[in-house]
Amino acid sequence: MPHRKKTTLKTLPLIKLGVLLAGVYLICTAAYYVSHSRVQLPSPPRNALYKLKNAPIDARVKDLVSRMTLTEKIGQMALVDKDSLIKPVDIVRYNIGGLLSGASTKPPTNTAQGWKDMVEGYKEQAAKTRLQIPLLYGVDANHGNSNVPGATVFPHSIGLGASGNAELVQQVADATTQEVAAVGVNWIYSPSLDEPTDIRWGRVYEAFSDSSTLNAVLGAAYIRGAKVTTGDTQMVVTAKHYIGAGAMQWNTSMNKKYKIDQGITPVDESRLDQDYLPPYLAVIQAGVDSVMVGLNRYGNDRVIDSHYLLTDKLKTELGFKGFVVSDWYGMYEGSKTSIYQSNINAINAGVDMAMLPYNYKGFVRDVTEAVQDNQISQSRIDDAVSRILYEKFKAGLFDSTVAPPPISDVGSTAHRALARKAASASAVLLKNNGQVLPLKAGQHILVAGSGADNFGRQAGGWTLEWQGVDGNWPIGTTSILAGLKQVAPVGTKIEYSQNASFATSQKADVGLAIVSEKPAAEGWGDNPNPTLSASDLQVIAQLKKHANNVVVVIVAGRPLLLNNQFSSWDGLVMAWLPGSEGEGIADVLFGKTRFTAHLPLPWPANIAQLPIASNGKTKDGTSVLFTRGFGL
Ligand code: BGC
């Protein structure tokens, strides 16, 4: 017989304590496992209300939320950059609600098919979760599905703003959506509704205009186009960057490497109501699904932790029913004390889905703890999750049975034709002495400059890479030079030298200087003095020697300071960042299409005029070089 310790009166309390502790341990462990859903909870039946396609969305959401554990809810709120996802199975383990390809996070095989395989692979993981909630996969499709080699690259928004053409914007958004959906992606982070007041900002080109009226019209048109059904689903669409992004002051950036991006927007309540909010109201009415919070500050407050801006203004006053998503570093910036506190502040302020470039496990842990500590209420979590799920249902993600558009939609002939049209529609004619434009059949034309034969420069940032590429990218793109050669009428002679070293002894009819800005994105494009480069100025000087007339075509994401150099030029065209179809610019230069665009923002004469108020008033009260709306 094994020796058993005898129970005595002395040992009894100890045993009782042991039993008590063991009991507490068991209860805690069980509670932990239930709350972390490690316990295999049953899968809901096939006929669960939320699975019924024809049931009202509100009822489906309510039913689904009622079946979710806290862990499943918090996982739904996590949006993880795909490069920081440690293992695909973490989508299942953490019930992750969305993944994104933040700037430059590509599939191992960087082709349209490679993108599709990657995204579908992640979606399959989500299908393995208990509740089978579909995964969102988001990308920046700022000017087409521009992460994907071979996709059509449309003009950046500033060019679309110059076109002032809502129908065109709607078509571009529709085509963009088709190309994005074709690779399995179901969420885009555009349009930008920022209103740039200072051309030194590196993100001017992502915006349509500094005019709130134009932003409202084009933003709503973009939503209508992007919400066209593809297969049997709709794209989830995000407008950004809420709010006042574009009106930050120079030298106020919170990012030490930047100057104005992520800076401070001065508090101005009448501006908030009259300028910044109306475009958001317009996109809400057009059916936008989500709004991204800017990384800027509104006075002393970070927008990300402002209950007033996110909940009182956006959700309550404007009646926004979709979900609020944070931007890249946003979740880490809501508090100076800790990331834990930052998460609490952002969620309590009104952020529903957290973009997490790093450490999603930490987010899940922090938010779980914060709910258990009553720092974030259950009802706030339920509201956030309900908003995300509502949009997933609305987009048809739970019910989709039809295949997405074919992969051949990426870079299709029809989309390229549209991009060409959009490039023509966005080019603004600013000077045309002696009717030097359009170029005429039979002329001898010298082409030079950094932007003439450089797809990367004409496409700008957010093309293939976050910062864009500087140089020619072969897949399906046409440089402006190639476009000129294609479009030139028979008998026209075109010669090209990037640095304008022409041997011609006789003067040509026209020297075309296609000058440009290096591609850049976000704060890396902040520039204290955006102007023409010395080498491009040299090109212009050379062309003046070799040609009777000089026309300058600027390929850039913002107006560049011209310092009156342009007084000696015969013609000036602002081409913005026209995208992959250089023929579009050739079309207007040769008069195949008329110039119809107008400046979507004022063109300053010098730095002292910055910032320029929305009514066109410069800081120093002097006149700009060209006002908004100017265009010949
Ligand atoms: C940008 C957003 C973008 C996000 C995801 C951020 O850095 O500010 O505009 O949507 O990255 O790529």
Residues whose N, C-alpha, C, O or C-beta is under 5 A from the ligand:
A	BS01	BGC	S101 G102 A103 D140 Y189 D327 W328
